[in-house]
Amino acid sequence: MPTLREHGLAALADVKRPKACRRALTHCTSSASTSKMVKPLTFKGDKKTKKRKRSSKDDGDDDNRGEGSSTAVTKTSSSTAEEPEGWVTMVQPEELTGPVMFTFAATKPICMACDATGKVYALTLDNIEGENLHTAEPAEVKQVWVISKIHGSDRYSLKSHHGKYLSCDKFGVLSATKEAISHEEGFVAIKTDVGAGWAFQTIRDKYIGIDDPKSGGTIEIRGDAEEIGFCQTWTIRGQARFKKKTKKEENKLRDRITRKDLEAQAGVKLDDDQVKILKKARREGRFHEALLDVRVKHGKHDKFAY
């Protein structure tokens, strides 16, 4: 037979809870089951990501969705690939800006380097494909020089990796120990007739070059050559981003034309709409036809003008 204690526990189990307690328990259970996860922290400046709404095209099979995602990845990678990277050969004077390398086609390709004391010397290139100077890239900071156009002159300055400027004394000795630019720290860049070669002239009308690499001795870089020859011809390697920037600036200058220039060619005063039409026609390659229409409209037509 069940004991008195067992009867009491059974009685307690059959006791009905009040409605308020049942509602509170139900509310806690449902809220716990339907509660959302805590959102991650966001900080000022973070980019907001917008959720893409599903369309009827997204209801296809998994293969189609895979193709869509791969297309998105391709677009992202292509936009990233548009940014220029690496080092390229500089061939125009406008491209001589920023970090560069002075490379030379010796028996073993070399570059002009500088140590911490300012000594300028020839260093064998390691980061190069075979002997092709157009593939050379710096492996150490001492191989890199920062070239800048000196304001108000046709000369360039060359700054070493430790912030000192390259100079050439009256004996033709090169060093990078000067903290400021004087006449000895300016060099004229001369485009040679040999491929993408460059020669650099000192203030004393001498040229930076090396000893004859066929002599078998230690290659020395000096600034006392009397004329431009093979040993004074350098291939300049620079960062691709500066080359692209230069091309953009050239395109802008080529496409730029003022209202004054347009009015001078038209021979009449132009309103804003006519200026826009002529500029657009110039970009699209039909400038002369549009200019003739403007001249005819203002009675400036000359049958011998075009």
C-alpha positions as CSV (number, residue, x, y, z in Angstrom):
1,M,0.0,0.0,0.0
2,P,1.2,3.6,-0.7
3,T,2.4,5.5,2.3
4,L,1.1,8.8,3.5
5,R,4.1,10.6,2.0
6,E,3.5,9.1,-1.4
7,H,-0.2,10.1,-1.2
8,G,0.9,13.7,-0.4
9,L,3.3,14.0,-3.4
10,A,0.6,12.7,-5.7
11,A,-1.8,15.3,-4.4
12,L,0.7,18.1,-5.0
13,A,1.2,16.9,-8.5
14,D,-2.5,17.1,-9.2
15,V,-2.8,20.6,-7.9
16,K,-3.6,23.0,-10.8
17,R,-1.4,26.1,-11.2
18,P,-3.2,29.5,-11.3
19,K,-3.8,31.0,-14.7
20,A,-1.4,33.9,-14.2
21,C,1.4,31.5,-13.5
22,R,0.6,29.4,-16.6
23,R,0.5,32.5,-18.8
24,A,3.8,33.7,-17.4
25,L,5.4,30.4,-18.0
26,T,4.0,30.2,-21.5
27,H,5.3,33.7,-22.3
28,C,8.8,33.0,-21.0
29,T,9.0,29.8,-23.0
30,S,7.7,31.4,-26.2
31,S,9.9,34.5,-25.9
32,A,13.0,32.3,-25.3
33,S,12.2,30.2,-28.4
34,T,11.5,33.2,-30.6
35,S,14.2,35.5,-29.4
36,K,16.7,36.7,-32.0
37,M,20.5,36.4,-31.9
38,V,22.5,39.4,-30.6
39,K,23.7,41.6,-33.5
40,P,27.5,42.2,-33.9
41,L,28.9,45.5,-32.8
42,T,29.2,48.2,-35.4
43,F,31.7,51.0,-35.4
44,K,31.7,54.5,-36.9
45,G,33.0,54.4,-40.4
46,D,32.0,50.8,-41.1
47,K,30.5,50.2,-44.5
48,K,26.9,49.2,-44.5
49,T,26.0,46.0,-46.4
50,K,22.6,46.0,-48.1
51,K,20.7,42.7,-48.3
52,R,19.9,41.7,-51.9
53,K,16.3,40.9,-52.5
54,R,15.5,37.6,-54.1
55,S,14.1,37.8,-57.6
56,S,12.5,35.2,-59.8
57,K,15.8,34.5,-61.4
58,D,17.2,33.4,-58.0
59,D,14.6,30.6,-57.7
60,G,16.5,28.4,-60.2
61,D,18.6,25.5,-59.4
62,D,21.9,25.5,-57.5
63,D,23.9,25.6,-60.7
64,N,22.5,28.9,-61.7
65,R,23.1,30.4,-58.3
66,G,26.7,29.2,-58.5
67,E,27.1,30.9,-61.8
68,G,25.7,34.1,-60.4
69,S,28.1,34.1,-57.5
70,S,31.1,33.3,-59.7
71,T,30.1,36.2,-62.0
72,A,30.1,38.5,-59.0
73,V,33.5,37.3,-57.9
74,T,34.8,37.8,-61.5
75,K,33.5,41.4,-61.5
76,T,35.1,42.1,-58.2
77,S,38.4,40.6,-59.2
78,S,38.4,42.5,-62.5
79,S,37.8,45.8,-60.8
80,T,40.7,45.0,-58.4
81,A,42.9,44.0,-61.3
82,E,42.4,47.4,-62.9
83,E,44.7,48.9,-60.2
84,P,48.2,49.0,-61.6
85,E,50.8,47.0,-59.7
86,G,54.5,46.2,-60.0
87,W,57.3,48.0,-61.8
88,V,57.4,49.1,-65.4
89,T,60.0,50.8,-67.7
90,M,59.7,54.6,-67.9
91,V,59.9,55.9,-71.4
92,Q,58.6,59.5,-71.2
93,P,60.0,62.5,-69.2
94,E,56.6,63.0,-67.5
95,E,56.9,59.5,-66.1
96,L,60.0,60.3,-64.1
97,T,58.5,60.7,-60.7
98,G,58.3,58.7,-57.5
99,P,60.4,55.6,-56.6
100,V,62.7,54.4,-59.5
101,M,65.6,52.0,-60.1
102,F,68.6,52.8,-62.3
103,T,69.4,49.5,-64.1
104,F,72.3,48.7,-66.5
105,A,72.9,45.8,-68.8
106,A,76.4,44.7,-67.6
107,T,77.6,41.2,-68.0
108,K,75.5,40.6,-64.9
109,P,72.6,43.1,-64.8
110,I,73.3,45.7,-62.1
111,C,71.6,48.8,-60.5
112,M,72.8,51.9,-58.8
113,A,72.5,51.5,-55.1
114,C,73.4,53.4,-51.9
115,D,74.3,52.3,-48.5
116,A,73.6,53.9,-45.1
117,T,76.7,56.0,-45.2
118,G,75.8,57.5,-48.6
119,K,78.3,55.5,-50.7
120,V,77.0,54.9,-54.3
121,Y,78.0,51.6,-55.8
122,A,76.9,49.0,-58.4
123,L,74.8,46.2,-57.0
124,T,74.0,43.0,-58.9
125,L,70.3,42.5,-59.6
126,D,68.6,39.4,-58.2
127,N,65.0,40.1,-58.8
128,I,65.1,39.8,-62.6
129,E,64.1,37.3,-65.3
130,G,67.3,36.3,-66.9
131,E,69.1,39.4,-68.2
132,N,66.0,41.3,-69.3
133,L,66.1,44.7,-67.6
134,H,62.4,45.3,-68.4
135,T,61.6,42.7,-65.7
136,A,63.8,44.0,-63.0
137,E,62.2,44.9,-59.6
138,P,63.9,46.0,-56.4
139,A,64.7,43.5,-53.7
140,E,66.1,46.0,-51.2
141,V,65.4,49.6,-50.4
142,K,69.0,50.6,-51.1
143,Q,68.2,49.9,-54.8
144,V,65.5,52.5,-54.9
145,W,65.7,56.3,-55.5
146,V,62.9,58.9,-55.4
147,I,63.1,61.1,-58.4
148,S,61.5,64.5,-58.4
149,K,61.4,67.5,-60.8
150,I,63.1,70.5,-59.3
151,H,60.7,73.4,-59.4
152,G,61.5,76.1,-61.9
153,S,64.2,74.1,-63.8
154,D,64.6,71.2,-66.2
155,R,66.6,69.2,-63.6
156,Y,65.7,66.3,-61.4
157,S,66.8,65.4,-57.8
158,L,67.4,61.9,-56.6
159,K,66.8,61.0,-53.0
160,S,68.2,57.8,-51.4
161,H,66.3,55.5,-49.1
162,H,67.7,57.3,-46.0
163,G,66.5,60.7,-47.2
164,K,69.8,62.2,-48.5
165,Y,70.2,63.6,-52.0
166,L,72.5,62.3,-54.7
167,S,75.3,64.7,-55.7
168,C,78.3,64.8,-57.9
169,D,81.5,66.7,-57.1
170,K,84.0,68.3,-59.4
171,F,86.0,65.1,-59.5
172,G,83.0,63.0,-60.7
173,V,82.5,61.2,-57.4
174,L,78.9,60.4,-56.6
175,S,77.5,60.3,-53.0
176,A,74.2,60.6,-51.2
177,T,75.0,62.7,-48.1
178,K,73.4,66.1,-48.8
179,E,70.3,67.0,-46.9
180,A,69.3,69.9,-49.2
181,I,69.4,70.5,-53.0
182,S,72.0,72.7,-54.5
183,H,73.5,72.9,-58.0
184,E,75.4,69.6,-57.5
185,E,72.2,67.7,-56.6
186,G,70.4,68.5,-59.9
187,F,70.6,66.3,-63.0
188,V,69.2,66.6,-66.5
189,A,67.4,63.5,-67.9
190,I,68.2,63.0,-71.5
191,K,66.3,60.4,-73.6
192,T,68.8,58.4,-75.7
193,D,68.4,56.8,-79.1
194,V,68.9,53.3,-77.7
195,G,65.5,51.8,-76.9
196,A,64.1,53.1,-73.5
197,G,67.5,54.4,-72.4
198,W,68.2,57.4,-70.3
199,A,71.3,59.5,-69.7
200,F,71.8,61.8,-66.7
201,Q,73.9,64.9,-67.0
202,T,75.5,66.7,-64.0
203,I,75.9,70.4,-63.5
204,R,79.3,70.3,-65.1
205,D,78.0,68.8,-68.3
206,K,79.4,65.3,-67.5
207,Y,77.4,62.1,-67.5
208,I,76.7,59.4,-65.0
209,G,78.0,56.1,-66.1
210,I,80.0,53.0,-65.2
211,D,83.5,51.6,-66.0
212,D,83.7,49.4,-69.1
213,P,82.1,46.1,-67.9
214,K,84.5,44.2,-70.1
215,S,87.5,45.3,-68.2
216,G,87.0,42.6,-65.7
217,G,87.5,44.9,-62.6
218,T,85.1,46.1,-60.0
219,I,82.3,48.1,-61.6
220,E,82.3,51.7,-60.4
221,I,79.6,54.3,-60.9
222,R,80.9,57.8,-61.6
223,G,79.7,61.1,-63.0
224,D,82.7,62.3,-65.1
225,A,81.9,60.8,-68.6
226,E,82.5,63.3,-71.4
227,E,79.8,61.9,-73.8
228,I,76.8,59.6,-73.9
229,G,77.6,56.0,-74.9
230,F,76.7,52.5,-73.9
231,C,78.1,52.8,-70.4
232,Q,76.1,56.0,-69.8
233,T,72.7,54.6,-70.9
234,W,70.4,53.5,-68.1
235,T,67.0,51.8,-68.1
236,I,64.7,53.4,-65.5
237,R,62.2,51.2,-63.8
238,G,59.4,52.8,-61.9
239,Q,56.1,52.0,-60.2
240,A,53.2,51.3,-62.6
241,R,50.8,53.6,-60.7
242,F,52.8,56.7,-61.6
243,K,52.8,55.7,-65.3
244,K,49.0,55.3,-65.3
245,K,48.6,58.6,-63.5
246,T,50.7,60.3,-66.1
247,K,48.6,58.9,-69.0
248,K,45.4,60.1,-67.3
249,E,46.9,63.6,-66.9
250,E,47.9,63.7,-70.6
251,N,44.4,62.7,-71.6
252,K,42.9,65.4,-69.5
253,L,45.2,68.0,-71.0
254,R,44.5,66.9,-74.5
255,D,40.8,67.0,-73.9
256,R,40.8,70.3,-72.2
257,I,39.6,73.4,-74.1
258,T,38.3,76.7,-72.8
259,R,35.4,78.9,-73.8
260,K,37.9,81.5,-75.0
261,D,39.5,78.9,-77.4
262,L,36.2,77.9,-78.8
263,E,35.0,81.4,-79.3
264,A,38.3,82.2,-81.1
265,Q,37.8,79.3,-83.5
266,A,34.1,80.1,-84.0
267,G,34.7,83.8,-84.4
268,V,31.5,84.6,-82.4
269,K,30.3,84.8,-78.8
270,L,29.0,81.4,-77.6
271,D,26.3,80.7,-75.1
272,D,26.6,77.9,-72.5
273,D,24.6,75.4,-74.7
274,Q,26.9,75.9,-77.7
275,V,30.0,75.5,-75.5
276,K,28.7,72.2,-74.3
277,I,27.8,71.0,-77.8
278,L,31.2,71.9,-79.1
279,K,33.1,70.2,-76.2
280,K,31.0,67.1,-76.6
281,A,31.6,67.1,-80.4
282,R,35.4,67.5,-79.7
283,R,35.4,64.4,-77.5
284,E,33.4,62.4,-80.1
285,G,35.7,63.4,-83.0
286,R,33.2,65.6,-84.9
287,F,34.4,69.0,-83.7
288,H,34.8,70.6,-87.2
289,E,31.3,69.7,-88.3
290,A,29.8,71.1,-85.1
291,L,31.9,74.2,-85.4
292,L,30.8,74.7,-89.0
293,D,27.2,74.5,-87.9
294,V,27.8,77.2,-85.3
295,R,29.5,79.5,-87.8
296,V,26.7,79.0,-90.4
297,K,24.1,79.8,-87.7
298,H,25.8,83.1,-87.0
299,G,26.5,84.0,-90.6
300,K,30.2,83.3,-90.4
301,H,30.2,80.6,-93.1
302,D,33.2,80.7,-95.4
303,K,33.2,78.2,-98.2
304,F,37.0,78.3,-98.3
305,A,37.4,77.8,-94.5
306,Y,36.9,74.0,-94.4
